[in-house]
Amino acid sequence: MAITLDGGINTVLFNLYLLRLGYGPDLVGAVNSVGMGVFAIACIPVGRLCERYSLLPIMRVGMVLIFIGSLFVPLVGWLPPTTHTAVLVMSAIISNLGFAAYFVAGAPYLGALSTIQQRTSIFSMQSATFAVFGFAGSLIGGNLPGLLANMGIGDINQPLPYQWTLWLVPIFLLVSLYLVSLMRDVNTNDNAILLDDDASSADLSSTEPSKLNGLKQPAQAAFLLLAFFGLLRFLQVGGVASMQTFFNVYMDRELHVSTATIGNIQALAKLLGVPAAFAIPWFTHKLGSAGTVILALCVAALGMLPMAWIPIWWVAATGYIFVWLTTPARYAAFMVFIMSSTPSSQHGTLNGSQEGLAGLSFAVVALLGGYMIQSLGYSLLFTLSASSMLLGAGLLALYVWRGHKT
């Protein structure tokens, strides 16, 4: 998954491929927005299905849909131009339905395989693994089109080298399909609230959300807690969404950076994310899970702000690296934080709402960002995205401070 769709080949090349097909940032944003909108809508019902049925079959169905959706992207180049938009939208819909199933079930599945004492290290290892293979995928995506062009397979400014490279995505996903078929099912029916020392002392998690929020009705308190966590995730993802959707478009169209350089920058960001991911247990031990999230968001936002106003390629590269350097720590620490605050029986709904609001954040940024770039340029988009991360950090800090006072 990481070497292809979640940080690898497709992340580097998909938007550049659309540009080479003759489309602009508005269509790039629209296609990405449709996909993430479908993802957002599907996540909550998938979360309910995860609680009703076993997690593993849902993950397997998700992987099949992702594989099918990935086939249409390189196929577009061989179809009449009048069909491109429809096929790209269909691919985005199918793939993101699969992503919703796979990722919503994935975190509770991983949580059910681990004890609470293991969970920070488990998510740390997962983030490091994604970073390593995302590094490999970014190198492939950034450099293979140029190599193919040098071999006479199209021109680097034409779709063909990108198209042939994107065929690697469904090929690698066949391996993912096989690996998911080897997984064993897990039991998630315990109703205990999982609470570790880190969460209870530094993060203010509580086995009684109603006391934490000063409410009399536990159900109402639990709902408000889930809504608050969802808002935090929505704001956190705002910065990541603008970088993942428009960084390569900005570098290609605005700063005229080569595809190989774009891929190498993204690869370097993933590589630096590996030691950052392995450092997660140390940071959570020193700062708590919430403190780690706050630090990661502030570093990412402050690294991103200069690229909003200084149109130099290395400034943009630094901003991208800051965002992706901190993403593994932010994601892993936040997942540990929220899972330790809720009973395991609710983790399907929890993760469904989390992934859904993350998808909604991606969809909003992709849709509005594409049109914002056309009329106002990139500066406002990147500034608002960084501000979104800082607001998320501030709200989480306020939540922790209020809990300590209580």
C-alpha positions as CSV (number, residue, x, y, z in Angstrom):
1,M,0.0,0.0,0.0
2,A,2.7,2.5,0.9
3,I,4.9,1.8,-2.1
4,T,1.9,2.4,-4.4
5,L,-1.0,4.5,-3.2
6,D,-0.4,5.7,0.3
7,G,2.7,7.8,-0.1
8,G,4.5,6.2,-3.0
9,I,4.2,5.9,-6.8
10,N,0.7,7.2,-7.2
11,T,1.2,10.0,-4.7
12,V,4.1,11.4,-6.8
13,L,2.6,10.8,-10.3
14,F,-1.2,10.9,-10.3
15,N,-1.6,14.6,-10.4
16,L,1.3,15.1,-12.7
17,Y,-0.3,12.5,-15.0
18,L,-3.5,14.5,-15.1
19,L,-1.5,17.6,-15.9
20,R,0.2,15.7,-18.8
21,L,-3.2,14.7,-20.0
22,G,-4.0,18.4,-20.5
23,Y,-6.0,19.2,-17.3
24,G,-5.4,22.0,-14.8
25,P,-5.4,22.3,-10.9
26,D,-9.2,22.7,-10.9
27,L,-9.8,19.2,-12.4
28,V,-7.0,17.8,-10.2
29,G,-8.7,19.1,-7.2
30,A,-12.2,18.0,-8.3
31,V,-11.1,14.4,-9.0
32,N,-9.3,14.2,-5.6
33,S,-12.3,15.8,-3.9
34,V,-14.8,13.3,-5.3
35,G,-12.7,10.4,-4.2
36,M,-12.1,11.7,-0.7
37,G,-15.8,12.7,-0.4
38,V,-16.8,9.2,-1.1
39,F,-14.2,8.0,1.4
40,A,-15.7,10.4,4.0
41,I,-19.3,9.3,3.4
42,A,-18.4,5.6,3.5
43,C,-16.3,5.6,6.7
44,I,-19.0,5.8,9.3
45,P,-21.3,3.1,7.9
46,V,-18.1,0.9,7.4
47,G,-17.3,1.6,11.1
48,R,-20.7,0.3,12.1
49,L,-20.2,-2.8,9.9
50,C,-16.9,-3.4,11.7
51,E,-18.7,-3.5,15.0
52,R,-21.4,-5.8,13.6
53,Y,-19.2,-8.2,11.6
54,S,-15.6,-9.4,11.7
55,L,-12.9,-6.9,10.7
56,L,-10.9,-9.1,8.4
57,P,-13.6,-9.7,5.7
58,I,-14.1,-6.0,5.5
59,M,-10.4,-5.4,5.0
60,R,-10.3,-8.0,2.3
61,V,-13.3,-6.5,0.4
62,G,-11.6,-3.1,0.7
63,M,-8.3,-4.4,-0.8
64,V,-10.2,-5.9,-3.8
65,L,-11.9,-2.6,-4.5
66,I,-8.6,-0.7,-4.2
67,F,-7.1,-3.1,-6.7
68,I,-9.9,-2.7,-9.2
69,G,-10.0,1.1,-8.9
70,S,-6.2,1.3,-9.5
71,L,-6.5,-0.5,-12.8
72,F,-8.5,2.4,-14.4
73,V,-5.9,5.2,-13.8
74,P,-3.3,4.0,-16.3
75,L,-6.0,2.7,-18.6
76,V,-7.3,6.3,-19.1
77,G,-4.4,7.1,-21.4
78,W,-5.6,4.6,-23.9
79,L,-9.2,5.8,-23.9
80,P,-10.9,8.7,-25.9
81,P,-10.4,12.1,-24.2
82,T,-14.2,12.5,-23.8
83,T,-14.2,9.5,-21.4
84,H,-11.3,10.6,-19.2
85,T,-13.2,12.6,-16.6
86,A,-15.9,9.9,-16.1
87,V,-13.3,7.1,-15.9
88,L,-11.1,9.0,-13.4
89,V,-14.1,9.8,-11.2
90,M,-15.2,6.1,-11.4
91,S,-11.7,5.0,-10.4
92,A,-11.7,7.5,-7.5
93,I,-15.0,6.3,-6.2
94,I,-14.1,2.6,-6.4
95,S,-10.7,3.0,-4.9
96,N,-11.9,5.2,-2.0
97,L,-14.7,2.9,-1.1
98,G,-12.0,0.3,-0.7
99,F,-9.8,2.7,1.3
100,A,-12.7,3.3,3.6
101,A,-13.2,-0.4,4.2
102,Y,-9.5,-1.2,4.6
103,F,-8.4,1.7,6.8
104,V,-11.5,1.9,9.0
105,A,-11.1,-1.8,9.8
106,G,-7.3,-1.7,9.9
107,A,-6.6,0.3,13.1
108,P,-9.1,-1.7,15.3
109,Y,-7.7,-4.9,13.8
110,L,-4.2,-3.9,14.7
111,G,-5.4,-2.8,18.1
112,A,-7.0,-6.1,18.7
113,L,-3.8,-7.9,17.9
114,S,-1.9,-6.0,20.5
115,T,-2.0,-5.2,24.2
116,I,-2.3,-1.7,25.5
117,Q,1.3,-1.8,26.6
118,Q,2.4,-2.8,23.1
119,R,0.2,-0.3,21.2
120,T,2.5,2.7,21.0
121,S,5.4,0.6,19.7
122,I,3.1,-1.2,17.3
123,F,1.8,2.0,15.7
124,S,5.3,3.3,15.7
125,M,6.5,0.3,13.7
126,Q,3.6,0.6,11.3
127,S,4.4,4.3,10.7
128,A,8.1,3.4,10.1
129,T,7.2,0.6,7.7
130,F,5.0,2.9,5.7
131,A,7.7,5.5,5.6
132,V,10.3,3.0,4.3
133,F,8.1,1.7,1.5
134,G,6.8,5.2,0.8
135,F,10.5,6.2,0.3
136,A,10.9,3.4,-2.2
137,G,7.7,4.2,-4.0
138,S,8.6,7.9,-4.3
139,L,11.9,7.1,-5.8
140,I,10.3,4.8,-8.4
141,G,7.6,7.3,-9.2
142,G,9.9,10.2,-9.5
143,N,12.7,8.6,-11.6
144,L,11.1,5.9,-13.7
145,P,9.2,8.2,-16.1
146,G,12.4,10.0,-17.0
147,L,14.2,6.7,-17.5
148,L,11.4,5.5,-19.8
149,A,11.4,8.7,-21.7
150,N,15.2,8.3,-22.2
151,M,14.5,4.8,-23.5
152,G,12.2,6.3,-26.2
153,I,8.9,5.6,-24.5
154,G,7.2,8.9,-25.0
155,D,8.4,12.3,-23.7
156,I,8.7,13.5,-20.1
157,N,6.1,16.2,-20.9
158,Q,3.7,13.6,-22.3
159,P,1.4,11.1,-20.5
160,L,3.0,7.9,-21.8
161,P,6.0,7.5,-19.3
162,Y,3.7,8.3,-16.4
163,Q,1.1,5.9,-17.7
164,W,3.5,2.9,-17.9
165,T,4.9,3.7,-14.4
166,L,1.4,3.8,-12.9
167,W,0.8,0.2,-14.2
168,L,3.1,-0.8,-11.3
169,V,0.4,0.2,-8.8
170,P,-2.0,-2.7,-9.5
171,I,0.9,-5.1,-10.0
172,F,2.3,-4.3,-6.5
173,L,-1.3,-4.4,-5.1
174,L,-1.5,-8.0,-6.1
175,V,1.0,-8.7,-3.3
176,S,-1.2,-6.8,-0.9
177,L,-4.2,-8.9,-1.9
178,Y,-2.1,-12.1,-1.1
179,L,-0.9,-10.7,2.2
180,V,-4.4,-9.8,3.4
181,S,-5.5,-13.4,2.5
182,L,-2.9,-14.7,4.9
183,M,-4.2,-12.7,7.9
184,R,-6.0,-14.4,10.8
185,D,-9.3,-13.1,12.3
186,V,-9.3,-11.4,15.7
187,N,-11.8,-11.0,18.6
188,T,-12.9,-7.4,19.3
189,N,-15.8,-8.2,21.6
190,D,-14.2,-7.1,24.9
191,N,-16.0,-4.2,26.4
192,A,-13.3,-3.0,28.7
193,I,-11.9,0.5,28.3
194,L,-8.2,0.3,27.5
195,L,-6.3,2.8,29.4
196,D,-2.5,3.0,29.7
197,D,-0.4,4.9,32.2
198,D,0.6,7.4,29.5
199,A,-2.9,8.2,28.5
200,S,-4.2,8.4,32.0
201,S,-1.5,10.7,33.3
202,A,-0.5,12.9,30.4
203,D,-3.5,12.7,28.0
204,L,-6.3,13.0,30.4
205,S,-8.2,10.0,29.1
206,S,-10.9,8.8,31.4
207,T,-12.9,5.6,31.8
208,E,-15.9,7.9,32.5
209,P,-16.2,10.5,29.7
210,S,-19.2,12.0,31.5
211,K,-17.1,13.1,34.4
212,L,-14.4,14.4,32.2
213,N,-16.9,16.7,30.4
214,G,-19.1,17.5,33.4
215,L,-22.2,15.8,31.9
216,K,-24.7,13.6,33.5
217,Q,-25.4,11.3,30.5
218,P,-22.6,9.0,29.5
219,A,-24.0,8.5,26.1
220,Q,-24.1,12.2,25.4
221,A,-20.6,12.6,26.8
222,A,-19.3,9.8,24.6
223,F,-20.9,11.3,21.5
224,L,-19.4,14.8,22.3
225,L,-16.0,13.2,22.9
226,L,-16.1,11.4,19.5
227,A,-17.2,14.6,17.8
228,F,-14.4,16.5,19.5
229,F,-11.8,13.9,18.4
230,G,-13.3,14.1,14.9
231,L,-12.9,17.9,14.8
232,L,-9.3,17.6,15.9
233,R,-8.6,15.0,13.1
234,F,-10.3,17.3,10.5
235,L,-8.0,20.2,11.5
236,Q,-4.9,18.1,11.6
237,V,-5.4,16.7,8.2
238,G,-5.9,20.1,6.6
239,G,-2.2,20.8,6.1
240,V,-1.4,17.3,5.0
241,A,-4.2,17.4,2.4
242,S,-3.0,20.5,0.7
243,M,0.5,19.1,0.5
244,Q,-0.5,15.7,-0.7
245,T,-2.9,17.1,-3.3
246,F,-1.1,20.1,-4.6
247,F,2.6,19.9,-3.7
248,N,3.6,18.2,-6.9
249,V,1.3,20.5,-9.0
250,Y,2.9,23.5,-7.3
251,M,6.4,22.3,-7.9
252,D,5.7,21.3,-11.6
253,R,3.5,24.2,-12.8
254,E,4.6,27.1,-10.5
255,L,8.3,26.4,-9.8
256,H,9.1,24.3,-12.9
257,V,10.8,21.5,-11.0
258,S,11.5,18.2,-12.7
259,T,9.5,15.1,-12.0
260,A,12.7,13.3,-10.7
261,T,13.4,16.1,-8.3
262,I,9.8,16.1,-7.0
263,G,10.0,12.3,-6.5
264,N,13.4,12.6,-4.7
265,I,12.1,15.3,-2.4
266,Q,9.1,13.2,-1.5
267,A,11.3,10.2,-1.0
268,L,13.6,12.1,1.3
269,A,10.6,13.2,3.4
270,K,9.5,9.6,3.7
271,L,13.0,8.5,4.6
272,L,13.4,11.1,7.4
273,G,10.0,9.9,8.7
274,V,11.6,6.5,9.6
275,P,13.7,7.7,12.6
276,A,10.8,10.0,13.5
277,A,8.5,7.1,13.6
278,F,10.9,5.0,15.8
279,A,11.2,8.0,18.1
280,I,7.4,8.0,18.8
281,P,7.6,5.9,22.0
282,W,10.3,8.2,23.4
283,F,8.3,11.3,22.7
284,T,5.1,9.8,24.1
285,H,7.0,8.8,27.2
286,K,8.3,12.3,27.7
287,L,5.4,14.4,26.5
288,G,2.4,12.0,26.5
289,S,0.5,11.1,23.4
290,A,-1.4,14.4,23.3
291,G,1.9,16.4,23.8
292,T,3.5,14.5,20.9
293,V,0.5,15.4,18.7
294,I,0.7,19.1,19.6
295,L,4.5,19.2,19.0
296,A,4.1,17.5,15.6
297,L,1.4,19.9,14.5
298,C,3.3,23.0,15.5
299,V,6.5,21.8,13.8
300,A,4.6,20.9,10.6
301,A,2.7,24.2,10.5
302,L,5.8,26.4,11.1
303,G,7.7,24.5,8.5
304,M,4.9,25.0,6.0
305,L,4.2,28.7,6.4
306,P,7.4,30.0,4.6
307,M,6.5,28.1,1.5
308,A,3.2,30.0,1.3
309,W,5.0,33.2,0.6
310,I,8.5,32.4,-0.7
311,P,8.3,30.8,-4.2
312,I,11.6,29.0,-4.1
313,W,11.9,25.3,-4.7
314,W,14.0,24.5,-1.7
315,V,11.7,26.4,0.6
316,A,8.8,24.4,-0.7
317,A,10.8,21.2,-0.3
318,T,11.6,22.1,3.3
319,G,7.9,22.7,4.1
320,Y,7.0,19.4,2.5
321,I,9.7,17.6,4.5
322,F,8.5,19.2,7.8
323,V,5.0,18.1,7.2
324,W,5.8,14.5,6.3
325,L,8.6,14.2,8.9
326,T,6.0,14.8,11.6
327,T,3.1,13.0,10.1
328,P,4.0,9.5,11.4
329,A,4.4,10.7,15.0
330,R,1.2,12.8,14.8
331,Y,-0.9,10.0,13.4
332,A,0.4,7.2,15.7
333,A,0.3,9.3,18.9
334,F,-3.2,10.5,18.1
335,M,-4.5,7.0,17.4
336,V,-3.1,5.8,20.7
337,F,-4.6,8.8,22.5
338,I,-8.1,8.4,21.2
339,M,-8.2,4.6,21.4
340,S,-7.1,4.8,25.0
341,S,-10.1,7.1,25.7
342,T,-12.8,4.8,24.4
343,P,-13.9,1.2,24.9
344,S,-12.7,-1.3,22.4
345,S,-16.3,-2.2,21.4
346,Q,-16.6,1.4,20.0
347,H,-13.3,1.4,18.1
348,G,-15.1,0.6,14.8
349,T,-17.3,3.7,15.1
350,L,-14.4,5.7,16.5
351,N,-12.1,4.9,13.6
352,G,-15.0,5.3,11.1
353,S,-15.7,8.8,12.3
354,Q,-12.0,9.6,12.4
355,E,-11.2,8.4,8.9
356,G,-14.5,9.9,7.6
357,L,-13.7,13.4,8.9
358,A,-10.1,13.1,7.7
359,G,-11.5,12.2,4.2
360,L,-13.9,15.2,4.4
361,S,-10.9,17.4,5.2
362,F,-9.1,16.1,2.2
363,A,-12.2,16.6,0.0
364,V,-12.8,20.2,1.1
365,V,-9.1,21.1,0.7
366,A,-8.9,19.4,-2.7
367,L,-12.1,20.9,-4.1
368,L,-11.7,24.5,-2.8
369,G,-7.9,24.4,-3.2
370,G,-8.1,23.7,-6.9
371,Y,-10.4,26.7,-7.6
372,M,-8.5,28.8,-5.1
373,I,-5.2,28.2,-7.0
374,Q,-6.8,29.2,-10.3
375,S,-8.0,32.5,-9.0
376,L,-5.8,33.4,-6.0
377,G,-2.7,31.3,-6.3
378,Y,-1.0,29.0,-3.8
379,S,-0.1,31.3,-1.0
380,L,-3.6,31.6,0.6
381,L,-4.2,27.8,0.4
382,F,-0.9,26.9,2.1
383,T,-1.4,29.6,4.8
384,L,-4.9,28.4,5.6
385,S,-3.7,24.8,5.8
386,A,-0.9,25.6,8.2
387,S,-3.4,27.7,10.3
388,S,-5.7,24.7,10.4
389,M,-2.9,22.6,12.0
390,L,-2.1,25.3,14.5
391,L,-5.8,25.5,15.5
392,G,-6.0,21.8,16.0
393,A,-2.9,21.9,18.2
394,G,-4.4,24.7,20.2
395,L,-7.7,23.0,20.8
396,L,-6.0,19.8,21.9
397,A,-3.8,21.8,24.3
398,L,-6.9,23.5,25.7
399,Y,-8.5,20.1,26.2
400,V,-5.5,18.7,28.1
401,W,-5.2,21.9,30.2
402,R,-8.9,21.8,31.1
403,G,-8.7,18.2,32.1
404,H,-5.7,18.8,34.3
405,K,-7.7,21.6,36.1
406,T,-10.6,19.2,36.5
